[in-house]
Amino acid sequence: MKKTASKITEVVIDIICDGCGASVVPDFQKAHRESLDNFNEFGVLCASYGYGSSQDGHTHKFDLCEKCFEKLTNTVTQLRLDNGLTD
């Protein structure tokens, strides 16, 4: 005899850019994938602050489309140049 039970499972159905609000997932992928948990065609910016920091315990995570991620990297590159830093 098999015992069964219903389980509720959350799945990722879309990934929205935290910069511009656009979906980073092509419509084809949304229509043909049961879950987008392993969809990796976007950038993720993460920061976690530790003990002694003025933001101790704070964590930030942003999902970004390629265009917004490129804007972010260009801004950081410009900040580096403005401050005389090189690779």
PyMOL Python script that loads the backbone (N, CA, C, O; Angstrom):
from pymol import cmd

cmd.read_pdbstr("""\
ATOM      1  N   MET A   1       0.838  -1.169   0.000  1.00  0.00           N
ATOM      2  CA  MET A   1       0.000   0.000   0.000  1.00  0.00           C
ATOM      3  C   MET A   1       0.891   1.243   0.000  1.00  0.00           C
ATOM      4  O   MET A   1       1.884   1.314   0.723  1.00  0.00           O
ATOM      5  N   LYS A   2       0.517   2.203  -0.815  1.00  0.00           N
ATOM      6  CA  LYS A   2       1.236   3.472  -0.859  1.00  0.00           C
ATOM      7  C   LYS A   2       0.441   4.529  -0.116  1.00  0.00           C
ATOM      8  O   LYS A   2      -0.769   4.666  -0.299  1.00  0.00           O
ATOM      9  N   LYS A   3       1.126   5.255   0.703  1.00  0.00           N
ATOM     10  CA  LYS A   3       0.507   6.402   1.361  1.00  0.00           C
ATOM     11  C   LYS A   3       0.934   7.644   0.598  1.00  0.00           C
ATOM     12  O   LYS A   3       2.098   7.786   0.223  1.00  0.00           O
ATOM     13  N   THR A   4       0.015   8.512   0.378  1.00  0.00           N
ATOM     14  CA  THR A   4       0.333   9.736  -0.361  1.00  0.00           C
ATOM     15  C   THR A   4      -0.078  10.953   0.446  1.00  0.00           C
ATOM     16  O   THR A   4      -0.914  10.884   1.347  1.00  0.00           O
ATOM     17  N   ALA A   5       0.524  12.043   0.099  1.00  0.00           N
ATOM     18  CA  ALA A   5       0.191  13.324   0.718  1.00  0.00           C
ATOM     19  C   ALA A   5       0.432  14.416  -0.310  1.00  0.00           C
ATOM     20  O   ALA A   5       1.323  14.300  -1.152  1.00  0.00           O
ATOM     21  N   SER A   6      -0.342  15.448  -0.244  1.00  0.00           N
ATOM     22  CA  SER A   6      -0.137  16.608  -1.112  1.00  0.00           C
ATOM     23  C   SER A   6       0.864  17.542  -0.444  1.00  0.00           C
ATOM     24  O   SER A   6       0.800  17.778   0.763  1.00  0.00           O
ATOM     25  N   LYS A   7       1.786  18.068  -1.238  1.00  0.00           N
ATOM     26  CA  LYS A   7       2.766  19.019  -0.726  1.00  0.00           C
ATOM     27  C   LYS A   7       2.727  20.261  -1.591  1.00  0.00           C
ATOM     28  O   LYS A   7       2.597  20.185  -2.812  1.00  0.00           O
ATOM     29  N   ILE A   8       2.839  21.384  -0.949  1.00  0.00           N
ATOM     30  CA  ILE A   8       2.912  22.646  -1.674  1.00  0.00           C
ATOM     31  C   ILE A   8       4.386  22.985  -1.863  1.00  0.00           C
ATOM     32  O   ILE A   8       5.155  23.043  -0.903  1.00  0.00           O
ATOM     33  N   THR A   9       4.760  23.206  -3.112  1.00  0.00           N
ATOM     34  CA  THR A   9       6.147  23.526  -3.432  1.00  0.00           C
ATOM     35  C   THR A   9       6.200  24.865  -4.146  1.00  0.00           C
ATOM     36  O   THR A   9       5.466  25.087  -5.109  1.00  0.00           O
ATOM     37  N   GLU A  10       7.055  25.752  -3.684  1.00  0.00           N
ATOM     38  CA  GLU A  10       7.244  27.024  -4.372  1.00  0.00           C
ATOM     39  C   GLU A  10       8.245  26.838  -5.494  1.00  0.00           C
ATOM     40  O   GLU A  10       9.268  26.174  -5.323  1.00  0.00           O
ATOM     41  N   VAL A  11       7.948  27.423  -6.634  1.00  0.00           N
ATOM     42  CA  VAL A  11       8.857  27.398  -7.769  1.00  0.00           C
ATOM     43  C   VAL A  11       9.028  28.822  -8.275  1.00  0.00           C
ATOM     44  O   VAL A  11       8.127  29.651  -8.142  1.00  0.00           O
ATOM     45  N   VAL A  12      10.171  29.095  -8.848  1.00  0.00           N
ATOM     46  CA  VAL A  12      10.432  30.406  -9.439  1.00  0.00           C
ATOM     47  C   VAL A  12       9.765  30.428 -10.809  1.00  0.00           C
ATOM     48  O   VAL A  12      10.066  29.596 -11.664  1.00  0.00           O
ATOM     49  N   ILE A  13       8.850  31.390 -11.017  1.00  0.00           N
ATOM     50  CA  ILE A  13       8.142  31.479 -12.287  1.00  0.00           C
ATOM     51  C   ILE A  13       8.607  32.670 -13.128  1.00  0.00           C
ATOM     52  O   ILE A  13       8.282  32.753 -14.313  1.00  0.00           O
ATOM     53  N   ASP A  14       9.358  33.583 -12.531  1.00  0.00           N
ATOM     54  CA  ASP A  14       9.908  34.725 -13.258  1.00  0.00           C
ATOM     55  C   ASP A  14      11.005  35.348 -12.409  1.00  0.00           C
ATOM     56  O   ASP A  14      11.048  35.157 -11.194  1.00  0.00           O
ATOM     57  N   ILE A  15      11.880  36.085 -13.049  1.00  0.00           N
ATOM     58  CA  ILE A  15      12.937  36.816 -12.348  1.00  0.00           C
ATOM     59  C   ILE A  15      12.887  38.240 -12.884  1.00  0.00           C
ATOM     60  O   ILE A  15      13.055  38.471 -14.082  1.00  0.00           O
ATOM     61  N   ILE A  16      12.654  39.191 -11.986  1.00  0.00           N
ATOM     62  CA  ILE A  16      12.485  40.586 -12.361  1.00  0.00           C
ATOM     63  C   ILE A  16      13.744  41.364 -11.987  1.00  0.00           C
ATOM     64  O   ILE A  16      14.270  41.214 -10.884  1.00  0.00           O
ATOM     65  N   CYS A  17      14.222  42.196 -12.912  1.00  0.00           N
ATOM     66  CA  CYS A  17      15.392  43.026 -12.659  1.00  0.00           C
ATOM     67  C   CYS A  17      15.059  44.050 -11.580  1.00  0.00           C
ATOM     68  O   CYS A  17      14.055  44.757 -11.675  1.00  0.00           O
ATOM     69  N   ASP A  18      15.900  44.126 -10.562  1.00  0.00           N
ATOM     70  CA  ASP A  18      15.702  45.096  -9.490  1.00  0.00           C
ATOM     71  C   ASP A  18      16.074  46.510  -9.911  1.00  0.00           C
ATOM     72  O   ASP A  18      15.816  47.461  -9.172  1.00  0.00           O
ATOM     73  N   GLY A  19      16.678  46.664 -11.091  1.00  0.00           N
ATOM     74  CA  GLY A  19      17.025  47.988 -11.587  1.00  0.00           C
ATOM     75  C   GLY A  19      15.927  48.618 -12.419  1.00  0.00           C
ATOM     76  O   GLY A  19      15.503  49.741 -12.147  1.00  0.00           O
ATOM     77  N   CYS A  20      15.463  47.895 -13.438  1.00  0.00           N
ATOM     78  CA  CYS A  20      14.499  48.471 -14.385  1.00  0.00           C
ATOM     79  C   CYS A  20      13.113  47.855 -14.308  1.00  0.00           C
ATOM     80  O   CYS A  20      12.175  48.389 -14.899  1.00  0.00           O
ATOM     81  N   GLY A  21      12.960  46.754 -13.602  1.00  0.00           N
ATOM     82  CA  GLY A  21      11.659  46.124 -13.444  1.00  0.00           C
ATOM     83  C   GLY A  21      11.258  45.180 -14.567  1.00  0.00           C
ATOM     84  O   GLY A  21      10.147  44.650 -14.560  1.00  0.00           O
ATOM     85  N   ALA A  22      12.144  44.963 -15.530  1.00  0.00           N
ATOM     86  CA  ALA A  22      11.840  44.067 -16.645  1.00  0.00           C
ATOM     87  C   ALA A  22      12.157  42.619 -16.269  1.00  0.00           C
ATOM     88  O   ALA A  22      13.019  42.360 -15.430  1.00  0.00           O
ATOM     89  N   SER A  23      11.457  41.692 -16.896  1.00  0.00           N
ATOM     90  CA  SER A  23      11.755  40.280 -16.699  1.00  0.00           C
ATOM     91  C   SER A  23      13.080  39.957 -17.386  1.00  0.00           C
ATOM     92  O   SER A  23      13.349  40.443 -18.484  1.00  0.00           O
ATOM     93  N   VAL A  24      13.898  39.143 -16.741  1.00  0.00           N
ATOM     94  CA  VAL A  24      15.162  38.728 -17.352  1.00  0.00           C
ATOM     95  C   VAL A  24      15.008  37.391 -18.061  1.00  0.00           C
ATOM     96  O   VAL A  24      15.958  36.899 -18.670  1.00  0.00           O
ATOM     97  N   VAL A  25      13.811  36.792 -17.989  1.00  0.00           N
ATOM     98  CA  VAL A  25      13.563  35.473 -18.556  1.00  0.00           C
ATOM     99  C   VAL A  25      12.784  35.610 -19.868  1.00  0.00           C
ATOM    100  O   VAL A  25      11.705  36.203 -19.880  1.00  0.00           O
ATOM    101  N   PRO A  26      13.310  35.076 -20.965  1.00  0.00           N
ATOM    102  CA  PRO A  26      12.566  35.109 -22.221  1.00  0.00           C
ATOM    103  C   PRO A  26      11.231  34.370 -22.092  1.00  0.00           C
ATOM    104  O   PRO A  26      11.130  33.384 -21.362  1.00  0.00           O
ATOM    105  N   ASP A  27      10.209  34.852 -22.806  1.00  0.00           N
ATOM    106  CA  ASP A  27       8.878  34.240 -22.739  1.00  0.00           C
ATOM    107  C   ASP A  27       8.921  32.750 -23.044  1.00  0.00           C
ATOM    108  O   ASP A  27       8.189  31.973 -22.431  1.00  0.00           O
ATOM    109  N   PHE A  28       9.769  32.341 -23.985  1.00  0.00           N
ATOM    110  CA  PHE A  28       9.887  30.917 -24.330  1.00  0.00           C
ATOM    111  C   PHE A  28      10.275  30.092 -23.109  1.00  0.00           C
ATOM    112  O   PHE A  28       9.718  29.021 -22.868  1.00  0.00           O
ATOM    113  N   GLN A  29      11.240  30.604 -22.337  1.00  0.00           N
ATOM    114  CA  GLN A  29      11.683  29.879 -21.136  1.00  0.00           C
ATOM    115  C   GLN A  29      10.553  29.792 -20.109  1.00  0.00           C
ATOM    116  O   GLN A  29      10.355  28.746 -19.491  1.00  0.00           O
ATOM    117  N   LYS A  30       9.812  30.888 -19.927  1.00  0.00           N
ATOM    118  CA  LYS A  30       8.708  30.891 -18.961  1.00  0.00           C
ATOM    119  C   LYS A  30       7.632  29.886 -19.357  1.00  0.00           C
ATOM    120  O   LYS A  30       7.021  29.252 -18.496  1.00  0.00           O
ATOM    121  N   ALA A  31       7.402  29.742 -20.653  1.00  0.00           N
ATOM    122  CA  ALA A  31       6.343  28.855 -21.128  1.00  0.00           C
ATOM    123  C   ALA A  31       6.728  27.384 -21.099  1.00  0.00           C
ATOM    124  O   ALA A  31       5.855  26.519 -21.021  1.00  0.00           O
ATOM    125  N   HIS A  32       8.027  27.089 -21.162  1.00  0.00           N
ATOM    126  CA  HIS A  32       8.453  25.698 -21.314  1.00  0.00           C
ATOM    127  C   HIS A  32       9.255  25.135 -20.141  1.00  0.00           C
ATOM    128  O   HIS A  32       9.766  24.018 -20.229  1.00  0.00           O
ATOM    129  N   ARG A  33       9.372  25.871 -19.069  1.00  0.00           N
ATOM    130  CA  ARG A  33      10.081  25.353 -17.896  1.00  0.00           C
ATOM    131  C   ARG A  33       9.147  25.358 -16.702  1.00  0.00           C
ATOM    132  O   ARG A  33       8.453  26.340 -16.440  1.00  0.00           O
ATOM    133  N   GLU A  34       9.140  24.268 -15.995  1.00  0.00           N
ATOM    134  CA  GLU A  34       8.280  24.168 -14.817  1.00  0.00           C
ATOM    135  C   GLU A  34       8.760  25.093 -13.696  1.00  0.00           C
ATOM    136  O   GLU A  34       7.959  25.670 -12.961  1.00  0.00           O
ATOM    137  N   SER A  35      10.080  25.220 -13.582  1.00  0.00           N
ATOM    138  CA  SER A  35      10.670  26.084 -12.576  1.00  0.00           C
ATOM    139  C   SER A  35      11.905  26.753 -13.156  1.00  0.00           C
ATOM    140  O   SER A  35      12.642  26.154 -13.940  1.00  0.00           O
ATOM    141  N   LEU A  36      12.121  27.994 -12.761  1.00  0.00           N
ATOM    142  CA  LEU A  36      13.289  28.737 -13.240  1.00  0.00           C
ATOM    143  C   LEU A  36      14.372  28.816 -12.168  1.00  0.00           C
ATOM    144  O   LEU A  36      15.209  29.719 -12.195  1.00  0.00           O
ATOM    145  N   ASP A  37      14.359  27.870 -11.221  1.00  0.00           N
ATOM    146  CA  ASP A  37      15.353  27.864 -10.139  1.00  0.00           C
ATOM    147  C   ASP A  37      16.789  27.865 -10.662  1.00  0.00           C
ATOM    148  O   ASP A  37      17.666  28.474 -10.050  1.00  0.00           O
ATOM    149  N   ASN A  38      17.035  27.199 -11.775  1.00  0.00           N
ATOM    150  CA  ASN A  38      18.395  27.088 -12.303  1.00  0.00           C
ATOM    151  C   ASN A  38      18.669  28.034 -13.462  1.00  0.00           C
ATOM    152  O   ASN A  38      19.677  27.882 -14.153  1.00  0.00           O
ATOM    153  N   PHE A  39      17.792  29.008 -13.689  1.00  0.00           N
ATOM    154  CA  PHE A  39      18.009  29.981 -14.752  1.00  0.00           C
ATOM    155  C   PHE A  39      19.117  30.932 -14.299  1.00  0.00           C
ATOM    156  O   PHE A  39      18.999  31.565 -13.250  1.00  0.00           O
ATOM    157  N   ASN A  40      20.195  31.035 -15.088  1.00  0.00           N
ATOM    158  CA  ASN A  40      21.371  31.794 -14.658  1.00  0.00           C
ATOM    159  C   ASN A  40      21.765  32.922 -15.593  1.00  0.00           C
ATOM    160  O   ASN A  40      22.888  33.418 -15.503  1.00  0.00           O
ATOM    161  N   GLU A  41      20.884  33.345 -16.485  1.00  0.00           N
ATOM    162  CA  GLU A  41      21.263  34.353 -17.471  1.00  0.00           C
ATOM    163  C   GLU A  41      20.937  35.768 -16.992  1.00  0.00           C
ATOM    164  O   GLU A  41      20.248  36.528 -17.672  1.00  0.00           O
ATOM    165  N   PHE A  42      21.449  36.100 -15.805  1.00  0.00           N
ATOM    166  CA  PHE A  42      21.281  37.436 -15.243  1.00  0.00           C
ATOM    167  C   PHE A  42      22.380  37.635 -14.205  1.00  0.00           C
ATOM    168  O   PHE A  42      23.012  36.671 -13.773  1.00  0.00           O
ATOM    169  N   GLY A  43      22.606  38.877 -13.809  1.00  0.00           N
ATOM    170  CA  GLY A  43      23.636  39.163 -12.824  1.00  0.00           C
ATOM    171  C   GLY A  43      23.041  39.317 -11.434  1.00  0.00           C
ATOM    172  O   GLY A  43      21.919  39.798 -11.276  1.00  0.00           O
ATOM    173  N   VAL A  44      23.799  38.906 -10.437  1.00  0.00           N
ATOM    174  CA  VAL A  44      23.366  39.041  -9.055  1.00  0.00           C
ATOM    175  C   VAL A  44      24.428  39.824  -8.296  1.00  0.00           C
ATOM    176  O   VAL A  44      25.610  39.481  -8.330  1.00  0.00           O
ATOM    177  N   LEU A  45      24.000  40.872  -7.615  1.00  0.00           N
ATOM    178  CA  LEU A  45      24.892  41.656  -6.776  1.00  0.00           C
ATOM    179  C   LEU A  45      24.512  41.376  -5.334  1.00  0.00           C
ATOM    180  O   LEU A  45      23.366  41.591  -4.938  1.00  0.00           O
ATOM    181  N   CYS A  46      25.474  40.892  -4.541  1.00  0.00           N
ATOM    182  CA  CYS A  46      25.218  40.554  -3.137  1.00  0.00           C
ATOM    183  C   CYS A  46      26.227  41.260  -2.242  1.00  0.00           C
ATOM    184  O   CYS A  46      27.401  41.390  -2.590  1.00  0.00           O
ATOM    185  N   ALA A  47      25.758  41.709  -1.097  1.00  0.00           N
ATOM    186  CA  ALA A  47      26.647  42.291  -0.095  1.00  0.00           C
ATOM    187  C   ALA A  47      26.158  41.873   1.279  1.00  0.00           C
ATOM    188  O   ALA A  47      24.969  41.977   1.578  1.00  0.00           O
ATOM    189  N   SER A  48      27.072  41.400   2.118  1.00  0.00           N
ATOM    190  CA  SER A  48      26.755  41.046   3.498  1.00  0.00           C
ATOM    191  C   SER A  48      27.761  41.739   4.393  1.00  0.00           C
ATOM    192  O   SER A  48      28.969  41.633   4.183  1.00  0.00           O
ATOM    193  N   TYR A  49      27.265  42.444   5.383  1.00  0.00           N
ATOM    194  CA  TYR A  49      28.140  43.188   6.284  1.00  0.00           C
ATOM    195  C   TYR A  49      28.287  42.444   7.593  1.00  0.00           C
ATOM    196  O   TYR A  49      27.322  41.887   8.118  1.00  0.00           O
ATOM    197  N   GLY A  50      29.495  42.438   8.113  1.00  0.00           N
ATOM    198  CA  GLY A  50      29.782  41.679   9.316  1.00  0.00           C
ATOM    199  C   GLY A  50      30.015  42.537  10.544  1.00  0.00           C
ATOM    200  O   GLY A  50      29.805  43.750  10.549  1.00  0.00           O
ATOM    201  N   TYR A  51      30.452  41.859  11.568  1.00  0.00           N
ATOM    202  CA  TYR A  51      30.680  42.468  12.874  1.00  0.00           C
ATOM    203  C   TYR A  51      31.617  43.662  12.768  1.00  0.00           C
ATOM    204  O   TYR A  51      32.660  43.586  12.118  1.00  0.00           O
ATOM    205  N   GLY A  52      31.251  44.742  13.397  1.00  0.00           N
ATOM    206  CA  GLY A  52      32.092  45.936  13.417  1.00  0.00           C
ATOM    207  C   GLY A  52      31.744  46.937  12.333  1.00  0.00           C
ATOM    208  O   GLY A  52      32.154  48.095  12.409  1.00  0.00           O
ATOM    209  N   SER A  53      31.010  46.521  11.348  1.00  0.00           N
ATOM    210  CA  SER A  53      30.603  47.421  10.277  1.00  0.00           C
ATOM    211  C   SER A  53      29.442  48.287  10.757  1.00  0.00           C
ATOM    212  O   SER A  53      28.680  47.881  11.634  1.00  0.00           O
ATOM    213  N   SER A  54      29.311  49.481  10.179  1.00  0.00           N
ATOM    214  CA  SER A  54      28.164  50.320  10.523  1.00  0.00           C
ATOM    215  C   SER A  54      26.854  49.710  10.029  1.00  0.00           C
ATOM    216  O   SER A  54      25.772  50.116  10.454  1.00  0.00           O
ATOM    217  N   GLN A  55      26.959  48.736   9.133  1.00  0.00           N
ATOM    218  CA  GLN A  55      25.770  48.039   8.632  1.00  0.00           C
ATOM    219  C   GLN A  55      25.763  46.580   9.099  1.00  0.00           C
ATOM    220  O   GLN A  55      25.241  45.700   8.414  1.00  0.00           O
ATOM    221  N   ASP A  56      26.341  46.343  10.254  1.00  0.00           N
ATOM    222  CA  ASP A  56      26.464  44.992  10.805  1.00  0.00           C
ATOM    223  C   ASP A  56      25.145  44.233  10.709  1.00  0.00           C
ATOM    224  O   ASP A  56      24.112  44.705  11.184  1.00  0.00           O
ATOM    225  N   GLY A  57      25.188  43.060  10.096  1.00  0.00           N
ATOM    226  CA  GLY A  57      24.019  42.211   9.984  1.00  0.00           C
ATOM    227  C   GLY A  57      23.147  42.463   8.767  1.00  0.00           C
ATOM    228  O   GLY A  57      22.251  41.671   8.479  1.00  0.00           O
ATOM    229  N   HIS A  58      23.390  43.544   8.053  1.00  0.00           N
ATOM    230  CA  HIS A  58      22.591  43.832   6.861  1.00  0.00           C
ATOM    231  C   HIS A  58      23.090  43.018   5.663  1.00  0.00           C
ATOM    232  O   HIS A  58      24.291  42.817   5.488  1.00  0.00           O
ATOM    233  N   THR A  59      22.158  42.564   4.859  1.00  0.00           N
ATOM    234  CA  THR A  59      22.467  41.844   3.636  1.00  0.00           C
ATOM    235  C   THR A  59      21.636  42.440   2.515  1.00  0.00           C
ATOM    236  O   THR A  59      20.451  42.725   2.689  1.00  0.00           O
ATOM    237  N   HIS A  60      22.263  42.626   1.370  1.00  0.00           N
ATOM    238  CA  HIS A  60      21.572  43.149   0.194  1.00  0.00           C
ATOM    239  C   HIS A  60      21.773  42.165  -0.954  1.00  0.00           C
ATOM    240  O   HIS A  60      22.868  41.632  -1.135  1.00  0.00           O
ATOM    241  N   LYS A  61      20.714  41.924  -1.730  1.00  0.00           N
ATOM    242  CA  LYS A  61      20.809  41.053  -2.898  1.00  0.00           C
ATOM    243  C   LYS A  61      19.952  41.665  -4.003  1.00  0.00           C
ATOM    244  O   LYS A  61      18.772  41.953  -3.801  1.00  0.00           O
ATOM    245  N   PHE A  62      20.556  41.859  -5.165  1.00  0.00           N
ATOM    246  CA  PHE A  62      19.863  42.441  -6.300  1.00  0.00           C
ATOM    247  C   PHE A  62      20.033  41.548  -7.521  1.00  0.00           C
ATOM    248  O   PHE A  62      21.150  41.151  -7.853  1.00  0.00           O
ATOM    249  N   ASP A  63      18.921  41.231  -8.191  1.00  0.00           N
ATOM    250  CA  ASP A  63      18.946  40.513  -9.460  1.00  0.00           C
ATOM    251  C   ASP A  63      18.871  41.576 -10.556  1.00  0.00           C
ATOM    252  O   ASP A  63      17.984  42.429 -10.533  1.00  0.00           O
ATOM    253  N   LEU A  64      19.796  41.529 -11.513  1.00  0.00           N
ATOM    254  CA  LEU A  64      19.884  42.572 -12.528  1.00  0.00           C
ATOM    255  C   LEU A  64      19.955  41.984 -13.929  1.00  0.00           C
ATOM    256  O   LEU A  64      20.641  40.989 -14.164  1.00  0.00           O
ATOM    257  N   CYS A  65      19.231  42.615 -14.865  1.00  0.00           N
ATOM    258  CA  CYS A  65      19.340  42.231 -16.272  1.00  0.00           C
ATOM    259  C   CYS A  65      20.735  42.639 -16.766  1.00  0.00           C
ATOM    260  O   CYS A  65      21.457  43.371 -16.090  1.00  0.00           O
ATOM    261  N   GLU A  66      21.094  42.153 -17.952  1.00  0.00           N
ATOM    262  CA  GLU A  66      22.427  42.456 -18.484  1.00  0.00           C
ATOM    263  C   GLU A  66      22.652  43.956 -18.660  1.00  0.00           C
ATOM    264  O   GLU A  66      23.738  44.460 -18.375  1.00  0.00           O
ATOM    265  N   LYS A  67      21.628  44.667 -19.129  1.00  0.00           N
ATOM    266  CA  LYS A  67      21.769  46.106 -19.377  1.00  0.00           C
ATOM    267  C   LYS A  67      22.013  46.867 -18.069  1.00  0.00           C
ATOM    268  O   LYS A  67      22.900  47.718 -18.009  1.00  0.00           O
ATOM    269  N   CYS A  68      21.238  46.568 -17.025  1.00  0.00           N
ATOM    270  CA  CYS A  68      21.426  47.241 -15.734  1.00  0.00           C
ATOM    271  C   CYS A  68      22.738  46.837 -15.081  1.00  0.00           C
ATOM    272  O   CYS A  68      23.400  47.665 -14.455  1.00  0.00           O
ATOM    273  N   PHE A  69      23.124  45.565 -15.222  1.00  0.00           N
ATOM    274  CA  PHE A  69      24.401  45.123 -14.655  1.00  0.00           C
ATOM    275  C   PHE A  69      25.560  45.840 -15.338  1.00  0.00           C
ATOM    276  O   PHE A  69      26.536  46.218 -14.689  1.00  0.00           O
ATOM    277  N   GLU A  70      25.446  46.026 -16.657  1.00  0.00           N
ATOM    278  CA  GLU A  70      26.487  46.753 -17.390  1.00  0.00           C
ATOM    279  C   GLU A  70      26.564  48.208 -16.926  1.00  0.00           C
ATOM    280  O   GLU A  70      27.659  48.748 -16.773  1.00  0.00           O
ATOM    281  N   LYS A  71      25.410  48.848 -16.701  1.00  0.00           N
ATOM    282  CA  LYS A  71      25.411  50.223 -16.180  1.00  0.00           C
ATOM    283  C   LYS A  71      26.120  50.283 -14.839  1.00  0.00           C
ATOM    284  O   LYS A  71      26.899  51.201 -14.582  1.00  0.00           O
ATOM    285  N   LEU A  72      25.848  49.302 -13.981  1.00  0.00           N
ATOM    286  CA  LEU A  72      26.463  49.252 -12.661  1.00  0.00           C
ATOM    287  C   LEU A  72      27.981  49.085 -12.768  1.00  0.00           C
ATOM    288  O   LEU A  72      28.734  49.793 -12.100  1.00  0.00           O
ATOM    289  N   THR A  73      28.423  48.154 -13.604  1.00  0.00           N
ATOM    290  CA  THR A  73      29.870  47.942 -13.743  1.00  0.00           C
ATOM    291  C   THR A  73      30.544  49.165 -14.365  1.00  0.00           C
ATOM    292  O   THR A  73      31.675  49.493 -14.006  1.00  0.00           O
ATOM    293  N   ASN A  74      29.866  49.842 -15.289  1.00  0.00           N
ATOM    294  CA  ASN A  74      30.429  51.070 -15.861  1.00  0.00           C
ATOM    295  C   ASN A  74      30.558  52.153 -14.798  1.00  0.00           C
ATOM    296  O   ASN A  74      31.541  52.895 -14.786  1.00  0.00           O
ATOM    297  N   THR A  75      29.575  52.251 -13.903  1.00  0.00           N
ATOM    298  CA  THR A  75      29.631  53.236 -12.815  1.00  0.00           C
ATOM    299  C   THR A  75      30.797  52.942 -11.880  1.00  0.00           C
ATOM    300  O   THR A  75      31.524  53.854 -11.488  1.00  0.00           O
ATOM    301  N   VAL A  76      30.977  51.678 -11.523  1.00  0.00           N
ATOM    302  CA  VAL A  76      32.089  51.307 -10.632  1.00  0.00           C
ATOM    303  C   VAL A  76      33.421  51.556 -11.327  1.00  0.00           C
ATOM    304  O   VAL A  76      34.362  52.042 -10.700  1.00  0.00           O
ATOM    305  N   THR A  77      33.512  51.234 -12.603  1.00  0.00           N
ATOM    306  CA  THR A  77      34.734  51.492 -13.366  1.00  0.00           C
ATOM    307  C   THR A  77      35.055  52.983 -13.369  1.00  0.00           C
ATOM    308  O   THR A  77      36.210  53.377 -13.200  1.00  0.00           O
ATOM    309  N   GLN A  78      34.025  53.814 -13.562  1.00  0.00           N
ATOM    310  CA  GLN A  78      34.236  55.266 -13.558  1.00  0.00           C
ATOM    311  C   GLN A  78      34.663  55.760 -12.178  1.00  0.00           C
ATOM    312  O   GLN A  78      35.525  56.634 -12.077  1.00  0.00           O
ATOM    313  N   LEU A  79      34.077  55.218 -11.124  1.00  0.00           N
ATOM    314  CA  LEU A  79      34.486  55.585  -9.760  1.00  0.00           C
ATOM    315  C   LEU A  79      35.955  55.259  -9.532  1.00  0.00           C
ATOM    316  O   LEU A  79      36.688  56.042  -8.927  1.00  0.00           O
ATOM    317  N   ARG A  80      36.377  54.107 -10.016  1.00  0.00           N
ATOM    318  CA  ARG A  80      37.781  53.702  -9.876  1.00  0.00           C
ATOM    319  C   ARG A  80      38.692  54.698 -10.589  1.00  0.00           C
ATOM    320  O   ARG A  80      39.712  55.125 -10.047  1.00  0.00           O
ATOM    321  N   LEU A  81      38.307  55.062 -11.817  1.00  0.00           N
ATOM    322  CA  LEU A  81      39.119  56.013 -12.582  1.00  0.00           C
ATOM    323  C   LEU A  81      39.148  57.376 -11.890  1.00  0.00           C
ATOM    324  O   LEU A  81      40.202  58.007 -11.806  1.00  0.00           O
ATOM    325  N   ASP A  82      37.994  57.831 -11.394  1.00  0.00           N
ATOM    326  CA  ASP A  82      37.916  59.116 -10.702  1.00  0.00           C
ATOM    327  C   ASP A  82      38.797  59.155  -9.460  1.00  0.00           C
ATOM    328  O   ASP A  82      39.286  60.217  -9.074  1.00  0.00           O
ATOM    329  N   ASN A  83      38.999  58.002  -8.836  1.00  0.00           N
ATOM    330  CA  ASN A  83      39.801  57.922  -7.611  1.00  0.00           C
ATOM    331  C   ASN A  83      41.233  57.461  -7.866  1.00  0.00           C
ATOM    332  O   ASN A  83      41.973  57.155  -6.931  1.00  0.00           O
ATOM    333  N   GLY A  84      41.615  57.416  -9.146  1.00  0.00           N
ATOM    334  CA  GLY A  84      42.985  57.073  -9.489  1.00  0.00           C
ATOM    335  C   GLY A  84      43.347  55.608  -9.287  1.00  0.00           C
ATOM    336  O   GLY A  84      44.526  55.273  -9.175  1.00  0.00           O
ATOM    337  N   LEU A  85      42.362  54.745  -9.238  1.00  0.00           N
ATOM    338  CA  LEU A  85      42.627  53.324  -9.041  1.00  0.00           C
ATOM    339  C   LEU A  85      42.714  52.634 -10.397  1.00  0.00           C
ATOM    340  O   LEU A  85      42.001  52.994 -11.334  1.00  0.00           O
ATOM    341  N   THR A  86      43.584  51.652 -10.492  1.00  0.00           N
ATOM    342  CA  THR A  86      43.719  50.886 -11.725  1.00  0.00           C
ATOM    343  C   THR A  86      43.607  49.404 -11.399  1.00  0.00           C
ATOM    344  O   THR A  86      43.660  48.994 -10.239  1.00  0.00           O
ATOM    345  N   ASP A  87      43.453  48.619 -12.446  1.00  0.00           N
ATOM    346  CA  ASP A  87      43.321  47.165 -12.245  1.00  0.00           C
ATOM    347  C   ASP A  87      44.570  46.564 -11.683  1.00  0.00           C
ATOM    348  O   ASP A  87      44.625  45.355 -11.456  1.00  0.00           O
TER     349      ASP A  87
END
""", "prot")
cmd.dss("prot")
cmd.show_as("cartoon", "prot")
cmd.util.cbc("prot")
cmd.orient("prot")
